[in-house]
Amino acid sequence: SKNVKEVLVKKEKAKPTKIHLVEHGFNLNQFKEIQEERIQLLKKKYQLPRNRIVIGVISRYIEWKGVDYIVNGFEVVQKQFQNVHLIIANAKGPYKAVIEKELEKLRKGTYTEIEFENDLFAIYHLFDIYVHAPIDPNIEAFGQTYVEALASEIPSIFTLSGIAKDFIENDKNALVVDYKSSNQIAKAIIRLIENEDLKETLRKNGLESVQRYNLADFCNKL
């Protein structure tokens, strides 16, 4: 991403002429062409409750990922809505003890931790709303999950880090919140729960905006 290029030039003093920016490429159809059977299999596998608005996170338990701020934001949301459920996938890492302490504040049965799931493409389709909230603009080198969530047509809430700084626009293809702001995350989730038109706009524009990260362009640039 441009973020990595900036680090190389400004901090590492690399020569700009030696740097060629090749952004990741994705087989974007893999995130859309998901059979319902695969989604239902995951719901059964993890015994997910029915008729819930699912807030999804895919992130390791590392401090700079900002998962604790998402959990705290969800705590605010569940005080207003009884039918919400939090899923955290890839739920492992050195910050686990901190996250577990925050999860204890949630109502029993309102969250699910998934340590590892091989079917990444299908797991996005468990979510009604997706949140990714790194704690500063440079901490993500790329951040594939930004592209993956929008390719899956999931209305998303982001902080801007890594590749998100290059293409995410607030209220256009995602909702943008400040770093380390549980309050803004909560408000953004509530806004999406209450506004179906906004969710549809984000789905449409989000999918369009990630077409630039297709596999063919990646191969050609490489």
Secondary structure, 3 states (H helix, E strand, C coil): CHHHHHHHHHHCCCCHHHCCCCCCCECCHHHHCCCHHHHHHHHHHCCCCCCCEEEEEECCCCHHHCHHHHHHHHHHHHHHCCCEEEEEECCCCCCHHHHHHHHCCCCCCCEEEECCCCCHHHHHHHCCEEEECCCCCCCCCCCHHHHHHHHCCCCEEECCCCCHHHHCCECCCEEECCCCCHHHHHHHHHHHHHCHHHHHHHHHHHHHHHHHHEHHHHHHHC
